[in-house]
Amino acid sequence: MIETITSPGYFVGWGTLAMINAGIAQSKNRSGLIWFLISLPLGPFATLLLITVFSFRK
């Protein structure tokens, strides 16, 4: 069967990614809660932003 976007595994994976992004944000002295909330709609794009854009700022 083809899994749909509403399958429970999809939401668990997306939520886990949001939590990982919150941890990355906190390690870069950013607000984990704000980045968790940003990551919910943006997902991997938020990870990309955290890793690329904020790694060059001090």
DSSP file (Angstrom, degrees, kcal/mol; ACC not computed):
  #  RESIDUE AA STRUCTURE BP1 BP2  ACC     N-H-->O    O-->H-N    N-H-->O    O-->H-N    TCO  KAPPA ALPHA  PHI   PSI    X-CA   Y-CA   Z-CA
    1    1 A M              0   0    0      0, 0.0     2,-0.5     0, 0.0     0, 0.0   0.000 360.0 360.0 360.0 150.6    0.0    0.0    0.0
    2    2 A I        -     0   0    0      1,-0.0     2,-0.3     0, 0.0     0, 0.0  -0.743 360.0-131.5 -87.5 128.1    1.0    3.5   -0.6
    3    3 A E        -     0   0    0     -2,-0.5     2,-0.2     1,-0.0    -1,-0.0  -0.584  21.6-144.4 -78.4 140.5    1.5    5.6    2.5
    4    4 A T    >   -     0   0    0     -2,-0.3     3,-1.6     1,-0.1     6,-0.2  -0.494  27.9-102.1 -98.4 172.8   -0.2    8.9    2.5
    5    5 A I  T 3  S+     0   0    0      1,-0.3    -1,-0.1    -2,-0.2    -2,-0.0   0.645 118.5  61.8 -68.3 -14.8    0.9   12.2    4.1
    6    6 A T  T 3  S+     0   0    0      4,-0.1    -1,-0.3     5,-0.0    -3,-0.0   0.327  73.9 122.6 -95.2   8.0   -1.5   11.6    7.0
    7    7 A S  S X> S-     0   0    0     -3,-1.6     4,-1.2     1,-0.1     3,-0.8  -0.405  72.1-120.6 -69.1 148.2    0.2    8.4    8.2
    8    8 A P  H 3> S+     0   0    0      0, 0.0     4,-2.2     0, 0.0     5,-0.2   0.835 110.2  61.1 -59.5 -33.6    1.3    8.5   11.8
    9    9 A G  H 3> S+     0   0    0      1,-0.2     4,-2.3     2,-0.2     5,-0.2   0.856  99.9  55.3 -62.9 -34.5    4.9    7.8   10.8
   10   10 A Y  H <> S+     0   0    0     -3,-0.8     4,-2.2    -6,-0.2    -1,-0.2   0.928 110.0  44.9 -63.5 -45.4    5.1   11.0    8.8
   11   11 A F  H  X S+     0   0    0     -4,-1.2     4,-2.3     2,-0.2    -2,-0.2   0.865 112.1  52.0 -69.4 -36.0    4.0   13.1   11.8
   12   12 A V  H  X S+     0   0    0     -4,-2.2     4,-2.3     2,-0.2    -1,-0.2   0.927 111.9  46.4 -65.5 -43.9    6.4   11.4   14.1
   13   13 A G  H  X S+     0   0    0     -4,-2.3     4,-2.2     2,-0.2    -2,-0.2   0.899 113.1  48.7 -64.7 -41.3    9.3   12.0   11.8
   14   14 A W  H  X S+     0   0    0     -4,-2.2     4,-1.9     2,-0.2    -1,-0.2   0.896 112.6  48.5 -67.0 -40.0    8.4   15.6   11.2
   15   15 A G  H  X S+     0   0    0     -4,-2.3     4,-1.9     2,-0.2    -2,-0.2   0.878 110.1  51.7 -66.6 -38.1    8.0   16.2   15.0
   16   16 A T  H  X S+     0   0    0     -4,-2.3     4,-2.3     2,-0.2    -2,-0.2   0.909 108.6  50.9 -64.3 -41.8   11.4   14.5   15.6
   17   17 A L  H  X S+     0   0    0     -4,-2.2     4,-2.6     1,-0.2    -2,-0.2   0.895 108.0  53.0 -62.3 -39.6   13.0   16.8   13.0
   18   18 A A  H  X S+     0   0    0     -4,-1.9     4,-1.8     1,-0.2    -1,-0.2   0.889 109.7  48.5 -63.1 -38.7   11.5   19.8   14.7
   19   19 A M  H  X S+     0   0    0     -4,-1.9     4,-1.8     2,-0.2    -2,-0.2   0.884 110.6  50.5 -69.0 -38.0   13.0   18.7   18.1
   20   20 A I  H  X S+     0   0    0     -4,-2.3     4,-2.4     1,-0.2    -2,-0.2   0.914 109.5  51.3 -64.1 -42.5   16.4   18.1   16.5
   21   21 A N  H  X S+     0   0    0     -4,-2.6     4,-2.7     1,-0.2    -2,-0.2   0.879 106.6  54.2 -62.7 -37.2   16.2   21.6   15.0
   22   22 A A  H  X S+     0   0    0     -4,-1.8     4,-2.3     2,-0.2    -1,-0.2   0.905 109.3  48.5 -62.6 -40.7   15.4   23.1   18.4
   23   23 A G  H  X S+     0   0    0     -4,-1.8     4,-1.9     2,-0.2    -2,-0.2   0.902 111.3  49.2 -65.2 -41.6   18.5   21.4   19.8
   24   24 A I  H  X S+     0   0    0     -4,-2.4     4,-0.9     2,-0.2    -2,-0.2   0.921 111.0  50.9 -62.1 -43.4   20.7   22.7   17.0
   25   25 A A  H ><>S+     0   0    0     -4,-2.7     5,-2.6     1,-0.2     3,-0.8   0.911 109.0  50.2 -61.8 -43.5   19.3   26.2   17.5
   26   26 A Q  H ><5S+     0   0    0     -4,-2.3     3,-1.6     1,-0.3    -1,-0.2   0.865 106.0  56.0 -64.7 -34.9   20.0   26.1   21.3
   27   27 A S  H 3<5S+     0   0    0     -4,-1.9    -1,-0.3     1,-0.3    -2,-0.2   0.727 108.4  49.0 -69.0 -18.9   23.6   25.0   20.6
   28   28 A K  T <<5S-     0   0    0     -4,-0.9    -1,-0.3    -3,-0.8    -2,-0.2   0.088 124.3-104.5-104.1  21.0   23.9   28.1   18.4
   29   29 A N  T < 5S+     0   0    0     -3,-1.6     2,-0.3     1,-0.2    -3,-0.2   0.849  80.6 128.6  58.5  39.9   22.5   30.3   21.2
   30   30 A R  S   <S-     0   0    0     -5,-2.6     2,-0.5    -8,-0.1    -1,-0.2  -0.753  71.9 -83.3-113.5 165.6   19.1   30.7   19.4
   31   31 A S     >  -     0   0    0     -2,-0.3     4,-2.0     1,-0.2     5,-0.2  -0.588  32.5-160.2 -74.0 119.2   15.7   30.1   20.9
   32   32 A G  H  > S+     0   0    0     -2,-0.5     4,-2.1     2,-0.2    -1,-0.2   0.875  90.0  52.9 -66.0 -38.1   14.8   26.4   20.8
   33   33 A L  H  > S+     0   0    0      2,-0.2     4,-2.3     1,-0.2    -1,-0.2   0.922 109.4  47.8 -65.3 -44.3   11.1   27.0   21.1
   34   34 A I  H  > S+     0   0    0      1,-0.2     4,-2.3     2,-0.2    -1,-0.2   0.926 114.3  46.3 -63.3 -43.8   11.0   29.5   18.2
   35   35 A W  H  X S+     0   0    0     -4,-2.0     4,-2.1     2,-0.2    -1,-0.2   0.809 109.2  55.7 -71.7 -27.9   13.0   27.2   16.0
   36   36 A F  H  X S+     0   0    0     -4,-2.1     4,-1.1     2,-0.2    -1,-0.2   0.941 111.2  44.1 -62.9 -46.5   10.8   24.3   17.0
   37   37 A L  H  < S+     0   0    0     -4,-2.3     3,-0.2     1,-0.2    -2,-0.2   0.869 113.7  50.2 -67.7 -36.5    7.7   26.2   15.9
   38   38 A I  H  X S+     0   0    0     -4,-2.3     4,-1.8     1,-0.2     5,-0.2   0.876 107.8  55.6 -65.6 -37.0    9.5   27.4   12.7
   39   39 A S  H  X S+     0   0    0     -4,-2.1     4,-2.5     1,-0.2    -1,-0.2   0.747  91.5  72.2 -71.0 -24.1   10.4   23.8   11.9
   40   40 A L  H  < S+     0   0    0     -4,-1.1    -1,-0.2    -3,-0.2    -2,-0.2   0.945 112.7  24.4 -60.5 -48.3    6.9   22.5   12.1
   41   41 A P  H  4 S+     0   0    0      0, 0.0    -1,-0.2     0, 0.0    -2,-0.2   0.823 132.6  39.8 -84.1 -28.3    5.8   24.1    8.8
   42   42 A L  H >< S+     0   0    0     -4,-1.8     3,-1.8     1,-0.2    -3,-0.2   0.773  77.2 169.1 -94.0 -27.1    9.3   24.3    7.2
   43   43 A G  T >X S+     0   0    0     -4,-2.5     4,-1.3     1,-0.3     3,-1.1  -0.286  71.2  13.0  56.4-121.2   10.9   21.0    8.3
   44   44 A P  H 3> S+     0   0    0      0, 0.0     4,-2.3     0, 0.0    -1,-0.3   0.754 123.2  63.4 -63.1 -24.7   14.1   20.3    6.4
   45   45 A F  H <> S+     0   0    0     -3,-1.8     4,-2.1     1,-0.2    -2,-0.2   0.865 101.0  52.1 -67.7 -33.7   14.4   23.9    5.1
   46   46 A A  H <> S+     0   0    0     -3,-1.1     4,-2.6     2,-0.2    -1,-0.2   0.888 108.3  51.5 -66.5 -38.3   14.6   25.1    8.7
   47   47 A T  H  X S+     0   0    0     -4,-1.3     4,-2.5     2,-0.2     5,-0.2   0.924 108.8  50.8 -62.0 -44.4   17.5   22.6    9.3
   48   48 A L  H  X S+     0   0    0     -4,-2.3     4,-2.5     1,-0.2     5,-0.5   0.910 110.8  48.9 -60.0 -43.3   19.2   23.9    6.2
   49   49 A L  H  X>S+     0   0    0     -4,-2.1     5,-1.4     1,-0.2     4,-1.2   0.930 111.8  48.8 -61.8 -46.0   18.9   27.5    7.5
   50   50 A L  H  <5S+     0   0    0     -4,-2.6    -2,-0.2     1,-0.2    -1,-0.2   0.897 116.5  41.7 -62.5 -40.5   20.2   26.6   10.9
   51   51 A I  H  <5S+     0   0    0     -4,-2.5    -1,-0.2    -5,-0.2    -2,-0.2   0.889 126.7  28.0 -77.7 -39.0   23.2   24.8    9.5
   52   52 A T  H  X5S+     0   0    0     -4,-2.5     4,-0.6    -5,-0.2     3,-0.2   0.951 125.2  35.4 -90.2 -55.3   24.2   27.1    6.7
   53   53 A V  T ><5S+     0   0    0     -4,-1.2     3,-0.8    -5,-0.5     4,-0.5   0.935 122.2  41.1 -69.9 -47.7   23.1   30.7    7.6
   54   54 A F  T 34<S+     0   0    0     -5,-1.4    -1,-0.2     1,-0.2    -3,-0.1   0.554 101.4  70.3 -84.1  -5.9   23.7   30.7   11.4
   55   55 A S  T 34 S+     0   0    0     -3,-0.2    -1,-0.2     1,-0.2    -2,-0.2   0.733 100.2  48.6 -79.3 -20.0   27.0   28.8   11.3
   56   56 A F  S << S+     0   0    0     -3,-0.8     2,-0.2    -4,-0.6    -1,-0.2   0.636  96.9  83.6 -92.4 -16.0   28.7   31.8    9.7
   57   57 A R              0   0    0     -4,-0.5     0, 0.0     1,-0.1     0, 0.0  -0.583 360.0 360.0 -86.4 150.3   27.4   34.4   12.2
   58   58 A K              0   0    0     -2,-0.2    -1,-0.1     0, 0.0    -4,-0.0   0.376 360.0 360.0-123.2 360.0   29.1   34.9   15.5
